[in-house]
Amino acid sequence: MRRSLKDKRIVITGSSSGIGRALAMETAHRGARVVLAARSVGELDQVAEEIRRSGGTALVVPTDVTNPADRERLFDAAQQEFGGLDILINNAGVAAHGHFIDLSPEILRQTMELNFFATAENCRLAIPILAQGHEPMIVNVSSMAGRRGVPAWTDYAASKFAVCGFSESLRAELVRFGIDLMLVVPGLTKSNFGKHLLARHGRLPAQFDSGVTPETVANLVSNGMERGKHELRIERDARLLLFVNWLAPRFVDWRMAKIVRRLYSKEIAQRTPVSVS
Ligand SMILES: NC(=O)c1ccc[n+]([C@@H]2O[C@H](COP(=O)([O-])OP(=O)(O)OC[C@H]3O[C@@H](n4cnc5c(N)ncnc54)[C@H](OP(=O)(O)O)[C@@H]3O)[C@@H](O)[C@H]2O)c1
């Protein structure tokens, strides 16, 4: 379904930073009324202030999306302030960098809790409200690592694959209520994502600064919402990797194993015993 963002009531999770912040600015610029949800109240207030200064409408709702009571409060606030909801953007996310064996059960659970469970439970709360909205839509932000697993991003990839599978299934179910669903699959983006990592045990740090800007992502996502796209893949290297993986997944497996062999050559040569953290 094609839609205009003018006057749309939009909840954006993770709007205190990076992609979510840029999405709040861009959709407000296109005439949407935005509900800003994240934990950092000071940052949310700044985003809201900037939006209001340029003539837009923004509501701040301090929210930890992993907390069920906070989630309920978020959607209640949107309904009370704007009388309903038209678009939900599940954008809040986090990652840990490191091999699965070097991370911990706590980190795996934290990652799944935010990236997957909060996304799914936000959808559960929002669907009845969206069903009464105008040209309604859910936007779930996954990742390139949610379409192709990558070493040292194992927990993250698992959570983002879950978002993709959930979203593809849900998209068809939502025809019952006339709600669209768009999946966003970004590659490297210059946000604060690298600073917010839950762990840094990986040996090949991701070069977030070489990625696209959050403003580019926000512009493409906003265009995608207006055009009723089903899936958006953003950033050249990510798109190339996904294309090569589609053509020759065994080749990509081989390349990734080669990199891990190089990075861990000393341990492999010494047959270092595995210790679980
Ligand atoms: N940057 C990349 O290269 C990249 C690539 C692919 C996909 N993505 C995805 O894009 C999305 C946005 O990430 P970003 O790059 O913009 O990273 P970011 O700058 O670190 O922003 C993450 C946002 O999530 C919010 N958040 C974290 N925990 C939260 C919680 N418990 N409750 C509510 N909000 C929470 C943070 O706000 P508070 O700390 O204030 O709560 C922040 O606003 C994520 O889903 C990420 O997985 C990013």
Ligand as a Chemical Component Dictionary entry (heavy atoms), coordinates in Angstrom:
data_LIG
# 
_chem_comp.id                   LIG 
_chem_comp.type                 NON-POLYMER 
_chem_comp.pdbx_formal_charge   0 
_chem_comp.three_letter_code    LIG 
# 
loop_
_chem_comp_atom.comp_id 
_chem_comp_atom.atom_id 
_chem_comp_atom.alt_atom_id 
_chem_comp_atom.type_symbol 
_chem_comp_atom.charge 
_chem_comp_atom.model_Cartn_x 
_chem_comp_atom.model_Cartn_y 
_chem_comp_atom.model_Cartn_z 
_chem_comp_atom.pdbx_ordinal 
LIG N1  N1  N 0  24.828 0.613  13.066 1  
LIG C1  C1  C 0  24.882 -0.434 12.259 2  
LIG O1  O1  O 0  25.902 -0.699 11.592 3  
LIG C2  C2  C 0  23.656 -1.325 12.109 4  
LIG C3  C3  C 0  23.663 -2.273 11.082 5  
LIG C4  C4  C 0  22.567 -3.104 10.908 6  
LIG C5  C5  C 0  21.472 -2.981 11.737 7  
LIG N2  N2  N 1  21.480 -2.056 12.741 8  
LIG C6  C6  C 0  20.296 -1.993 13.625 9  
LIG O2  O2  O 0  19.780 -0.684 13.622 10 
LIG C7  C7  C 0  19.086 -0.446 14.840 11 
LIG C8  C8  C 0  19.499 0.915  15.402 12 
LIG O3  O3  O 0  20.860 0.863  15.776 13 
LIG P1  P1  P 0  21.843 2.116  15.648 14 
LIG O4  O4  O 0  22.867 1.772  14.657 15 
LIG O5  O5  O -1 21.104 3.365  15.478 16 
LIG O6  O6  O 0  22.550 2.025  17.099 17 
LIG P2  P2  P 0  22.623 3.050  18.337 18 
LIG O7  O7  O 0  23.087 4.374  17.868 19 
LIG O8  O8  O 0  23.403 2.329  19.366 20 
LIG O9  O9  O 0  21.101 3.180  18.806 21 
LIG C9  C9  C 0  20.454 2.137  19.502 22 
LIG C10 C10 C 0  19.164 2.679  20.099 23 
LIG O10 O10 O 0  18.506 1.603  20.813 24 
LIG C11 C11 C 0  18.078 2.116  22.062 25 
LIG N3  N3  N 0  17.972 1.071  23.084 26 
LIG C12 C12 C 0  18.927 0.214  23.536 27 
LIG N4  N4  N 0  18.433 -0.559 24.518 28 
LIG C13 C13 C 0  17.144 -0.166 24.703 29 
LIG C14 C14 C 0  16.108 -0.570 25.599 30 
LIG N5  N5  N 0  16.295 -1.568 26.470 31 
LIG N6  N6  N 0  14.914 0.055  25.526 32 
LIG C15 C15 C 0  14.708 1.053  24.630 33 
LIG N7  N7  N 0  15.634 1.471  23.748 34 
LIG C16 C16 C 0  16.845 0.881  23.802 35 
LIG C17 C17 C 0  19.154 3.142  22.451 36 
LIG O11 O11 O 0  18.619 4.088  23.372 37 
LIG P3  P3  P 0  18.869 4.130  24.956 38 
LIG O12 O12 O 0  20.253 3.657  25.212 39 
LIG O13 O13 O 0  18.624 5.579  25.266 40 
LIG O14 O14 O 0  17.800 3.249  25.548 41 
LIG C18 C18 C 0  19.410 3.800  21.098 42 
LIG O15 O15 O 0  18.476 4.836  20.882 43 
LIG C19 C19 C 0  19.400 -1.631 15.752 44 
LIG O16 O16 O 0  18.315 -2.532 15.772 45 
LIG C20 C20 C 0  20.605 -2.283 15.084 46 
LIG O17 O17 O 0  20.673 -3.672 15.349 47 
LIG C21 C21 C 0  22.548 -1.215 12.945 48 
# 
loop_
_chem_comp_bond.comp_id 
_chem_comp_bond.atom_id_1 
_chem_comp_bond.atom_id_2 
_chem_comp_bond.value_order 
_chem_comp_bond.pdbx_ordinal 
LIG N1  C1  SING 1  
LIG C1  O1  DOUB 2  
LIG C1  C2  SING 3  
LIG C2  C3  SING 4  
LIG C2  C21 DOUB 5  
LIG C3  C4  DOUB 6  
LIG C4  C5  SING 7  
LIG C5  N2  DOUB 8  
LIG N2  C6  SING 9  
LIG N2  C21 SING 10 
LIG C6  O2  SING 11 
LIG C6  C20 SING 12 
LIG O2  C7  SING 13 
LIG C7  C8  SING 14 
LIG C7  C19 SING 15 
LIG C8  O3  SING 16 
LIG O3  P1  SING 17 
LIG P1  O4  DOUB 18 
LIG P1  O5  SING 19 
LIG P1  O6  SING 20 
LIG O6  P2  SING 21 
LIG P2  O7  DOUB 22 
LIG P2  O8  SING 23 
LIG P2  O9  SING 24 
LIG O9  C9  SING 25 
LIG C9  C10 SING 26 
LIG C10 O10 SING 27 
LIG C10 C18 SING 28 
LIG O10 C11 SING 29 
LIG C11 N3  SING 30 
LIG C11 C17 SING 31 
LIG N3  C12 SING 32 
LIG N3  C16 SING 33 
LIG C12 N4  DOUB 34 
LIG N4  C13 SING 35 
LIG C13 C14 SING 36 
LIG C13 C16 DOUB 37 
LIG C14 N5  SING 38 
LIG C14 N6  DOUB 39 
LIG N6  C15 SING 40 
LIG C15 N7  DOUB 41 
LIG N7  C16 SING 42 
LIG C17 O11 SING 43 
LIG C17 C18 SING 44 
LIG O11 P3  SING 45 
LIG P3  O12 DOUB 46 
LIG P3  O13 SING 47 
LIG P3  O14 SING 48 
LIG C18 O15 SING 49 
LIG C19 O16 SING 50 
LIG C19 C20 SING 51 
LIG C20 O17 SING 52 
# 
